[in-house]
């Protein structure tokens, strides 16, 4: 059977995302899950990884889910060594294909033999190829992330309009706001976080009347060709 290493920046297993991956991956694929925050308490995460003042030049804010359903926000610079540590663990276990379960940008992740698939490198390219010069709306989990994601898309030829709604708070009002803030302004919407699910995508698409792309489903479909 084929193995896929699934690396979340939160805690594993990500039972909320596993059904989405399982829907598109070939039958018999074994998901080996690890989380950068596995074994950490929420207090330890706050003490070690909490972001300082968020600004574009020095901080890059990320958010993810814990196994108890809570969510946390983290500074990428502080988090990246933990992500790299889990990649090293996967390689020591002879996992050859690793999916980073995060659409955020992690500079210079390294592997010796494994192929790391980083959504931030893949999704903007695919979306740009699909929509061309059409207008793109991007929904991110946190309001602070709207200013932090410009480069990821602009370097791939996209100039999106941003909005936000957290997949971890489960507040319907945020999704209503995000959809209506983009309605009539864009031709397509990308939900730019691995924590969004099909129900959330459907809500955004229905309220905005715009075709909406789910990042984790897009990645699962693509990775199915590698396994």
N, C-alpha and C positions, 0 to 999 in steps of 0.2 A: 504494500500500500504506500502511496505517496504521502509525504509529510510536509506541512507548511508551518513554519514558525510564525506565530502571531504575537507581535510585541506592542502592548498598549503602554502609553505613558502614565496610566493610572495603575490600578490593581487588576490582576487576573484571578479567575476567568471573566471575560467580558460576555456574560450570558445574554446581554441585550443585543450584541452584535453577532454572536455566533449563528443565529438563525439566518441572518442576511447572507453571511459567507456560505453557510451550508446550502442555501438555495441555489447558488450558482456554481459552486466548486464541484468537480467530478465526484461521483460516488466512490467511496472508499478513501477519500482524502482524510488524513489524520491531522487535526489542528493541535499543535503543541503551543500552549499559551504561556506567556510570561508578562509580568508587569514591572515597570521601572520602580513602582512604589510597593511592590510585594514585601510584606513583613513590616511596613512602617505604620505607626499609629497616626491618626489625624494630627495630633500635637507634634509628633516628630516631623511630619511633613511641613507643618506651618513653621516650626522653628528652623528647619534646614533649607526649605525651598521657597518660602514666601517671597513674592516679588517686592522690590522696593518701589520707589516712585516710578510709574510707568511713563516712559517717553520713547520715541522712536529710535533715538540714537543709542540708548544704553540698555533698554529692557525689552524683552519679547515675552508677552504674557501667554501662558497656555493653561488649559483647564481639562480635567478628566474626572473619571468616575472611580469611586472606591467600591469594594465588594459589598459594603453595607448600604449602598445606594447614595451615600453622600458624594459631594463633588468638591474639588479643591482647585485653587489657582496657584500656578508655579512660575518661577522665573526660569526661562529656557537655559540660561548659562549655568544655573545651579543644577538643573535637571539632566543636562546632556551627559555627564559622566555616568549617571545611573542607566541611561538608555544604552550607552556604549558597553557597559558591564553586562547587560542582558544579551546584547549581540554576541559578546565573547562567550557567554554561557551556551547560547544556541550552537555556536561553532564547535565548542568542546563536546557537544552532544551530537555532532555530525549532521546538523540541520543545514541543508543546502540552499533553501529558499526562505527568506524572512520578509514578512509584510509588516512595515511600521504602521501601526494602527493610529495614525495621527496625520492630519493634513498640514500641521505646522512645519516650519523650516528648521532643520537641524544641520548646521554646516559641518562638513567633514566627518561624518560617521564612517567608520572603517570596518572592513572585514578582510579576512585572509583568504577564505575559499567560498563563503556563502554569497549569494546574490541578495542584496537588500533592496527591496522595492519601496521607495519613498514617495508617497502620494503627492507631496508638494512639487516634485519634479515631473510627475506624470499628468495629473489632472488639468493644470492650466493648458498644457500642450494639446491634450485631447479636446478639451472644450473649445479652444481657439480654432482647432482644425474643423470642428463640427459646426460652429456658429459663424465663423468668418468675421465680418464687420458688424454683425448684429449686436445689439446692446445687451450686456450681461449684468444681472444683479447677483450679488453674493451675500449669503446670510452666514454670519459667524456667531459663535456662542456668546461672546461678551462685547459690550459696547466699546471697551478699550481696544479691542482687536481690530476695529475698523480702520484705524490709522496705521496699524502694524503690518497690514497685508498688502499694501500698495505694490511694493517691489516684486513680490511673488508673482503677481499677475502682469504688471507692466513690462517686466522683462520678457514675457511670453507674448506681448503684443495686445494685451487686454487692458481696458480701462473701465473696470466695473463700478457700479454704484453699490454701496454697502448698506446692509441693515444687520440687525442682530436678534437672536432668540436662543436661549440656552436649552440644549437638549436634556439637561440634568435637573433643571428647576421644575420642569413640567408645568409651566405657567402659560395657559392658553392665550392670555392677553398679549404676551410677547410675540407669539406666532401670528396673531391677528395684526398686530402693529407692523411686524416685519413684512408680511404679505401686502398689506395696504400701502406701506411706504414705497414699495417697488412697483405696484400696479400702475400700468399706463406709462411707465418710464423705461421698462426693459422688455426684451424679447424672450429671454431665457433667464432662469434662476439656478444658481448652484448653491447647494447646502454644504458649506465648506467645513464640515467636522464629521468625524467618524461616529459620533454619538447620535446623530439623527437617524430616525427610522422611517419606515414606509408610511406609517400613520401621519407623522409630521410632514413628510413630503406631500402627501395627499392634501393635507390641510392648506399648505402653502400654495399648491397648484390650484386648488379650488377657489381660494380667496383672491389670488392674484390674477387668475385666468391666464397664467403663463406656464409653459412647459418647465418642469422643475427636475433638476438632476440631483440624485442622492450619491454622495461621494463614495460611501462604502460599497454600495451596489455596483457602481462603475468600476471600482478597483477589483471587486470579486469577479466580475465578468471578464476583466482583462487577465487577471491571474489564472483563471481557469484554462487559459491557452498555454500556460507555462507548465501545468501539472499533467 
